[in-house]
């Protein structure tokens, strides 16, 4: 059977989520966010407001993955392809940086620095890629659990996990040892199971109010963060909670992502060239992250771009938007081009690998997880 096409509206959301990720990194690198030890100004308030509306990007990306993965079979070949994609960027960017004379971890740390390039998952070269890859490896077990559980069982299980990893930390004035702010696999599992539940049973209240839930959740996070800034002027004990609204496992960050997901679910994109372009760009969007968050580039690209577009370092809202547009546009464009070239290279390599021993071995492993129309493993008698 031919593989079903992904819906263009969800692929558009995937693209928007990656743009949001780049915006988040721009705001951090450019130091345009509210800080406790600095006075408020218009640019920092605007930057923090923009951050509040973009912070849902990571949860949204995982929601999309859970929504699609739960409807498809796990493939060992896809896991290998994802790992090779990560390796491609760690090693290709290293070679490019060395060629351009940019300092690298390998050149400064020698053999120990190379470990981060050769074992990107184990060393968290990219924290998101590490958790994302590990989540995909768990999808056969998670998918089997979801399919075998009743609605009530899922509600109890998911409710317990969300209380443990999100609700309690969202109201706690102190940090917990268990809490990694959503930068880890346990939180990704929670978001994945949330997507599975929504895909299986839906949530009518949120489905009808997606955009409102998204906007309300983001504004709530911004207002709480701003309020904590004022409270910290009087009581320093609020210093930790000042950061909580911008943790990925904060309850409003999750609800905002779900709201955005449902908002895009109502968008209808007519089949045709535009839909195909959106699907193609969506499939290449992960490369944008792997490109600009490479360990040797993540703290270099902003200063390099700024040196060209704003060499005098002028401030103000107009220059803020000018830098934002240029950085996002250049990183997005470069990331798409590089990943398109990478995909062509992988496609050619895949065709050569297909008839080899390793290729046949991968197909046999894929067959272990293939599901036929009756919902049973094809290898079962």
Residue, then its C-alpha position, 0 to 999 in steps of 0.5 A: x500500500x502507498x504511504x498516506x500523505x501527511x496533512x499539509x496543515x500539520x506540516x505547516x504547524x511543524x514548520x511554524x514550530x521550527x521557526x518558533x524554535x529559531x526565534x527562541x534561540x535568537x532571543x536568548x543569544x541576543x539577550x533580549x529577555x527580561x532579567x531580574x538583575x536588569x531594568x525593564x525596557x520596551x525591547x526586553x518586554x517585547x522579547x519576553x512576550x514573543x518568547x511566551x508565544x513561541x515557547x510552545x514550539x518544543x511541546x508542539x513538535x513532540x505532539x505532532x510526532x506522537x500524533x503521527x507515530x501512533x498511526x504508523x508502524x515503528x521502523x528500525x530503518x527510520x531510527x537508523x536514518x534519524x541517527x545518521x541525520x544527526x551524525x551528518x550534522x555533527x560531523x559535517x558542521x565540524x568539518x565546515x567549522x574547521x575549514x572556516x577557521x572557527x574554533x571547535x570542541x575537537x580543536x580545543x579538547x582533542x580526543x575528548x572533544x571528539x566524543x561529542x561528535x561521535x556519540x551525539x546521543x549519549x553526550x546530548x550534543x543536541x538535548x532535543x535530538x537525544x530525547x527525541x531519538x530515545x522517544x522514537x525508540x520507545x514508540x513500539x512499547x508506547x504504541x502497544x500500551x496505548x492501543x491496549x488501554x481503555x479510555x479510563x485507563x489512559x486518563x488515569x495514567x496520563x493524569x498521574x504523569x501530568x500531575x507528577x511532572x507538570x501540575x505540582x512543579x507548576x505551583x511549587x515555589x522550590x525546585x525539585x530534584x526530579x524536575x529537569x524543566x521538560x528538557x528530558x525523555x520523561x516529559x517527552x513521554x508525557x507529551x507523546x501520550x497526551x498526543x496519543x490520547x487526543x488522537x484516539x479520543x479527542x478533547x471537544x472543549x479544546x477542539x472548539x477553542x484551540x486558538x483561544x486556549x493557545x493565546x490565553x495560555x501564552x499570555x498567562x505565562x507572560x503575565x506570571x513571569x512579569x509579575x514575578x519580576x516585580x515581586x522579586x524586587x521586594x522578595x528575593x525568594x521568588x527568584x526561582x519561580x520567575x523562571x517557571x512559566x518558561x519551563x517546557x513542563x509548565x502547565x500553561x506551556x503544555x496547554x498552549x501547545x495543545x491549543x495551537x495544535x487544535x488551532x492548526x487542525x482547523x486550517x484547510x489547505x487545498x491539495x496541489x503544489x502549495x500543499x506539496x511544498x509545505x510537506x517538503x519543507x516540513x520534512x526538512x525542518x528538523x535539519x534547521x535545528x541540527x544546523x544552527x544548534x550544533x555545538x560549534x555554531x550555537x554561540x557563534x551565528x548570532x554575533x556573525x550575522x549581527x556583525x554584518x546587518x548591525x555592525x554598530x550594535x544599535x538598539x531599539x525596537x526597529x533594530x530588534x525586528x531587523x535582527x530577528x527577521x534576518x537571523x530567522x530568515x537566514x538560519x531557516x533558509x540555510x537549514x532548508x537548503x543544507x537538509x535538502x542536499x543531505x536528503x538527496x545524498x541520503x536518498x542516493x545512498x539508500x538506493x545503493x544500500x537497498x540491495x545489500x546485506x545491511x539493507x535486507x537486514x534492516x527490512x527484516x527488522x522493519x518487518x518485525x514491527x509491521x502491522x497488517x490491516x487486522x492490526x496484528x504483527x505480520x510475523x505472527x502466525 
